[in-house]
C-alpha cells in the first residue's frame, strides 16, 4: 500500500511538463523584451578587440565554458566571454569593423581639438563638434566674455 504523501507518477510528469513550458515562455518573453541576440561563433586565428581591456587579441581556441574563448594578447593567454569580443577583421572581405572606424574618428576629433587650442594649430580656438575650449586662465569662457562686454560698455572718463 502506497502512502498518500507521494504524488502519483503521472502528476509529476504533467507538473514537470507544465514547468518546462512556463520556463520557455518566460525565456521567450525576456529575450523579446531585452532584444537579445546570439552572437556568431569565432574561428581560430580571428583578430578581435577585447572591450574590457581595450586591446587587440587573437583567438586561439574555444574554452570549455559556454560562449568563452581563449585569446593570445601581448604574450598573455586569457579567457573571455563572447560578449566582450568584437571581430576586428572579416576573413573574407578584409574590411575593418566599426570599432576601428570609431576609434579613428575619435582620434581625428581629438587632434582637431588639440590643434584648435593653439598647440601647433590655428591662432584662434574654434568650436569643434560643439566642444568649447577652456580659456587660458582656466575659467568659464562664457563668464569671461560677459565680463569683457561689461567693461566695454562702461563710459570712459
Backbone torsions as a table, in degrees:
resi	resn	phi	psi	omega
1	UNK	NA	125.5	179.7
2	UNK	-79.2	154.6	178.6
3	UNK	-83.1	160.0	-179.6
4	UNK	-83.1	-9.2	-178.1
5	UNK	-80.3	-20.0	179.0
6	UNK	-92.3	126.6	179.2
7	UNK	-70.8	156.2	178.8
8	UNK	-68.0	143.5	-178.0
9	UNK	-56.8	-34.4	-179.0
10	UNK	-66.8	-33.9	178.8
11	UNK	-71.6	-34.5	178.4
12	UNK	-65.1	-44.5	179.9
13	UNK	-63.7	-41.8	179.4
14	UNK	-65.5	-41.2	179.4
15	UNK	-63.7	-44.3	179.6
16	UNK	-64.2	-37.5	177.6
17	UNK	-65.3	-44.5	178.6
18	UNK	-63.6	-40.0	179.3
19	UNK	-64.4	-41.5	178.8
20	UNK	-64.6	-41.3	178.1
21	UNK	-64.4	-41.3	179.9
22	UNK	-64.3	-42.4	178.6
23	UNK	-64.9	-40.1	179.2
24	UNK	-64.3	-42.2	177.5
25	UNK	-62.4	-42.0	179.4
26	UNK	-64.4	-39.4	178.9
27	UNK	-65.3	-44.4	179.6
28	UNK	-62.0	-43.6	179.5
29	UNK	-64.1	-43.1	178.8
30	UNK	-61.9	-48.7	-179.0
31	UNK	-61.8	-38.2	179.8
32	UNK	-68.9	-44.6	-177.9
33	UNK	-65.9	-41.8	-177.1
34	UNK	-90.8	3.0	177.8
35	UNK	50.9	49.7	179.8
36	UNK	-73.2	155.8	176.6
37	UNK	-146.7	153.0	177.0
38	UNK	-88.1	129.4	178.2
39	UNK	-83.9	144.8	-179.8
40	UNK	-67.0	151.1	178.8
41	UNK	-68.9	150.2	177.1
42	UNK	-97.2	150.5	178.1
43	UNK	-103.7	159.8	175.5
44	UNK	-59.8	144.6	179.6
45	UNK	73.3	9.6	173.6
46	UNK	-72.8	138.5	173.9
47	UNK	-85.4	131.0	-179.2
48	UNK	-132.0	159.2	172.4
49	UNK	-103.7	123.0	179.8
50	UNK	-90.8	108.6	-170.3
51	UNK	-67.5	-36.6	-177.4
52	UNK	-75.8	-24.7	178.7
53	UNK	-98.2	-16.9	-176.9
54	UNK	57.1	49.3	179.9
55	UNK	-142.2	159.8	174.2
56	UNK	-85.9	151.1	177.9
57	UNK	-151.2	167.8	177.5
58	UNK	-118.2	132.7	178.5
59	UNK	-72.9	126.9	178.2
60	UNK	-104.8	-21.2	178.6
61	UNK	171.4	178.0	-179.4
62	UNK	-92.7	139.7	176.9
63	UNK	-88.3	164.9	-178.6
64	UNK	-74.4	-21.8	176.3
65	UNK	-70.8	148.6	-178.1
66	UNK	-65.0	139.1	177.0
67	UNK	60.0	24.3	-179.3
68	UNK	-115.1	151.3	-178.0
69	UNK	-135.0	151.3	172.3
70	UNK	-92.0	136.4	-177.2
71	UNK	-127.8	152.5	174.3
72	UNK	-116.4	121.0	179.0
73	UNK	-142.6	123.7	176.0
74	UNK	45.0	49.4	177.2
75	UNK	79.7	2.8	179.7
76	UNK	-115.0	145.7	175.3
77	UNK	-109.3	121.4	-176.7
78	UNK	-129.0	160.5	175.2
79	UNK	-115.6	133.6	178.9
80	UNK	-137.4	149.5	174.0
81	UNK	-72.5	152.3	-175.8
82	UNK	-59.6	-30.6	-175.5
83	UNK	-70.2	-15.9	177.6
84	UNK	-92.9	4.1	-175.0
85	UNK	-116.8	130.8	176.6
86	UNK	-120.7	127.4	-179.2
87	UNK	-67.2	129.3	-176.6
88	UNK	-89.6	-39.7	-175.8
89	UNK	-135.5	129.8	175.9
90	UNK	-75.3	134.6	-176.5
91	UNK	-68.2	-33.0	-174.6
92	UNK	-87.8	-40.1	-174.2
93	UNK	-95.0	-26.9	-178.3
94	UNK	78.0	7.1	179.6
95	UNK	-82.8	143.9	177.0
96	UNK	-80.3	154.9	-176.2
97	UNK	-84.9	179.1	-176.3
98	UNK	-65.8	-24.1	-179.0
99	UNK	-64.6	-46.9	179.5
100	UNK	-64.0	-38.7	179.4
101	UNK	-65.6	-41.7	178.1
102	UNK	-64.9	-41.8	179.0
103	UNK	-62.7	-41.4	179.2
104	UNK	-65.6	-41.5	179.2
105	UNK	-63.1	-43.1	179.2
106	UNK	-64.1	-42.5	179.6
107	UNK	-62.6	-40.5	177.4
108	UNK	-62.4	-41.6	179.1
109	UNK	-63.5	-40.7	179.6
110	UNK	-63.8	-45.3	-179.3
111	UNK	-65.7	-37.1	176.3
112	UNK	-63.6	-40.2	179.6
113	UNK	-66.6	-42.6	178.1
114	UNK	-62.5	-41.1	179.0
115	UNK	-63.6	-35.0	-179.6
116	UNK	-72.9	-15.9	-179.5
117	UNK	-90.6	20.6	178.9
118	UNK	66.2	25.1	175.4
119	UNK	-100.4	76.2	-177.8
120	UNK	76.2	20.1	-178.2
121	UNK	-119.3	-158.7	-179.3
122	UNK	-63.6	162.0	-175.5
123	UNK	-73.6	-29.6	-179.9
124	UNK	-107.6	130.7	175.0
125	UNK	-64.7	141.3	-179.5
126	UNK	-121.7	165.4	-180.0
127	UNK	-89.2	100.9	-178.2
128	UNK	-100.8	120.2	178.6
129	UNK	52.6	38.6	176.2
130	UNK	77.1	10.1	-179.5
131	UNK	-95.9	122.5	178.2
132	UNK	-94.6	126.6	-179.8
133	UNK	-71.2	150.3	176.4
134	UNK	-78.9	140.3	-176.8
135	UNK	-70.1	169.1	-177.3
136	UNK	-63.8	-31.3	-179.7
137	UNK	-82.4	-6.4	177.0
138	UNK	85.8	8.6	-178.7
139	UNK	-94.1	-172.4	178.4
140	UNK	-78.9	123.0	-178.5
141	UNK	-60.1	-35.0	179.7
142	UNK	-66.5	-45.2	-178.3
143	UNK	-63.9	-40.8	179.3
144	UNK	-65.4	-39.0	-179.6
145	UNK	-69.2	-33.8	176.6
146	UNK	-64.5	-42.2	179.8
147	UNK	-63.1	-37.1	179.4
148	UNK	-67.5	-38.0	179.0
149	UNK	-67.0	-41.7	-179.4
150	UNK	-64.3	-39.5	179.3
151	UNK	-65.1	-37.3	-177.5
152	UNK	-73.6	-21.8	-178.8
153	UNK	-86.1	-11.7	179.3
154	UNK	-73.4	138.9	180.0
155	UNK	-72.2	144.9	178.3
156	UNK	-89.1	144.7	-179.7
157	UNK	-97.4	NA	NA
